[in-house]
């Protein structure tokens, strides 16, 4: 046996009558579809339910698989302590899955548990499923900050484990969609929110997992999505499987998108190797981007790659644009990997004889001196995407009314403490957000007085 079916489901606490107190009636279609999905899951008579939840333990570089014999939880934090959920864990499956991940060099296992209690992203699907069956054991898996490809490979390991143990297995991918659908919702509105939900539901309807794997990271962050990583794992668990896919419902009356979908395995299909397709597409895009890099970005790449490979600083190339050699300016070098920030260091004011030398220094610093990240390793180099910001001269402003988050970067100062934030960053839409982040970077409290400066940048990427 292997993974027989998978289901994408949301986890709003308000869906439970004990929490919603009547408000759950506003998502009646979701409730109906949820019951339909969990009834289908129960009909497979699963030995094991593998459930991925955004609200279980989550690490940036590790998948946490819940250990132990069993676990339980309740909805006390949502005002319903009387609603309790309990489940027995499938220890044999957990052990085999951990071994598979180790063999495949996927960072996953049972270490690092911070809270044994079941989270609501796990309990809500179980509440609906247990209306139809309790005759199964659970494998609960948290998500991570790792790449789409790594989540997909974890899904493949889940499928392999089910086959190895000959377990009737159903996967439940728990996750809400965008949290930014309406202005009066709890998280506000972003134009990316409804677009993300539409694209995801279409992908569910078509069984098009490739589009889920290739969604732009900045777009997803702006949409404030919740479940995409769960769906990546689900896609991997269904690798090379023919499926009957159905989008059962979609609603978003509270400003958060709730989608329910069903994916039932009907056979094999070698063309549904979406992990390999996504990896090939990613490499093609990286190659195209590298070929189109301008001299500023090429110099940053040359500097970093020379230092990581040899341990020595790069020299300036013989031919560079005059503006890089004659002008002086602060520069920031930013590195991204798999759409996520991998390092960013720069200088507010020039510290080198020219812009080119500034880039040489800051590219290395972004890779090995950003305290938020471990130093870049040689095997990462081919996957890095670079951008170089050349800063204009800062000018003082009287208030945030003179700022524009898309056009101007901001500098906040209080005594010797100074924080900077670049303009036009994903998820930073207002000057107040800019100032708050810059204050935090400088360890300046929210009520301490600050002097404000703004600056423009020329971004090379």
ABEGO torsion letter per residue (X at the ends): XBBABBBBBBABAAABAAAAGGAAAAAAAAAAAAAAAAAAAAAAGBABBBBBBAABBBBAABBBBBBEABBBBBAAAAGBAABBBBBBBBAAAAAAAAAAAAAAGBBBEABGBABABBBAAAAAAAAAAAAABABBBBBBBBBBABBAAAAAAAAAAAAAAAAAAGBBBBBBBBEBBBABABAABAAEBBAAAAAAAAAAAAAAAAGBAAAAAABBAAAAAAAGBAAAAAAAAAAAAABGBBBBBBBABBBAAAGBBBBBBBBBBAEBBAAABAAAAAAAAAAAAAAAAAAABBAAAAAAAAAAAAAAAAGBBBBBBABBBAAAAABBBBBBBBBBBGGBBAEBBBBABBABABAAAAAAAAAAAAAAABAABBBBBAAAAAABBBBBBBBBBBBBBABAAABBAAABBBBBBBEABBBBBBBGBBGBABAAAAAAAAAAAAGBBAABBBBBBBBBBBBBX
